[in-house]
Amino acid sequence: MKQSEARERAAELHRLIEHHNYRYYVLDDPEVPDVEYDRLMRELEALEAGFPELVTPDSPTQRVSGTPMEGFAAVRHRVPMLSLANAFSADEVADFQRRVAQALERQDITFAAEPKLDGVAISLTYIDGVLSTAATRGDGERGEDVTANVRTIRAVPLRLRDQDWPALLEVRGEIYMPRAGFAAFNRKALERGDKPLVNPRNGAAGSLRQLDPQLTARRPLAFFAYGTASREHMPDTQFAALERLREWGFPVNPEIERVKGLEGCLQYHSKMEALRPSLGYDIDGVVYKVDRFDQQAMLGFISKAPRWALAHKFPAEEEITRLLGIDVQVGRTGALTPVARLEPVFVGGVTVTNATLHNEDEIRRKDVRPGDWVVVRRAGDVIPEVARALHERRTGELAEFTMPDTCPECG
């Protein structure tokens, strides 16, 4: 193949692979099976191997660097990555709505409502349409440069679609680990005898801080964009801005809605709380943002949080409590099930005093002992379980639990 032909075919492969990434990660509507996508990637890899001068930094083959890093450089955010004020009740949301209405001197306020992902906030900077830097939130003013690791996430575009984006674009979003990917990763880790990930959020955070990008590339990470650092060159509203980001190639959460006033916000919160168990990713609440950017500018900021946004949290799905003891229940078939007896703790919207430990093997694997401080998890209507013991809080020698030799009910 001549060099000119190779260059032309490589450009076509770039376009096709980027198109299929967009269909898969942004539209959630793939056109081709995975085997066809892999075939295109292999063809591009072979072309670049034969014509090394065709390799470009934004090539789909260059997502994974082969060189481990020594550490993470500090990055100062051009615009601070602010935190959000939290609300835990309808009354607190009503107070927020009242403050916004008074400041804007109007009652008919539209909000952009979106799920609050339980992941890692990230800032992506694009220069002339090409990913330049990816940085963690850090303290809001300075974060860590994790560009090499973020490049491995296929949901993050290396080059923007269309041509109407600004020369400098800073996109804010959340990197997360989907539940299915988390479960599959842990299953394989246990099969290898490796330590499993604690939860999807910790898995995402730890994956971004791997010094070897090849390790990050093996983690099932995904991304949703939720805004930009600057409103310049963007539409007039938050909702329209997210539509523009989707057009440029960024995945945007499909559950985002426009809602009206307090009633619309609370209805959205109830809807997402009901959907929460069936989603493919973890959320810990919802976020309300005044939709119009001119109104956001009028409201401004207080301390390190915007006055125009609020995070309305769900009841916690995980809490810490003391394991008082382990009882053994006998099922209808005679099966023995260890049950944790706990100091009462409010989790998942209810007070929990007992939680399943599944079986003796699980107790051994998690090294749970009476007297330990433990993390209790309750998601939706699922039976509460002891997720893990906090071994770092263990003081003194605690006796290991052993299953009884005789039936605890009939002797």
Secondary structure, 3 states (H helix, E strand, C coil): CCHHHHHHHHHHHHHHHHHHHHHHHHCCCCCCCHHHHHHHHHHHHHHHHHCHHHCCCCCHHHCCCCCCCCCCCEEECCCCCCCCCEECCHHHHHHHHHHHHHHHCCCCCEEEEEEEECCEEEEEEEECCEEEEEEECCCCCEEEECHHHHCCCCCCCCECCCCCCCCEEEEEEEEECCHHHHHHHHHHHHHHCCCCCCCHHHHHHHHHCCCCHHHHHCCCCEEEEEEECCCCCCCCEHHHHHHHHHHCCCCECCCCEEEEHHHHHHHHHHHHHHHHHHCCCCEEEEEEEECEHHHHHHHCEECCEECCEEEEECCCCEEEEEEEEEEEEECCCCCEEEEEEEEEEEECCEEEEEEECCCHHHHHHHCCCCCCEEEEECCCCCCCEEEEECHHHCCCCCCCCCCCCCCCCCC
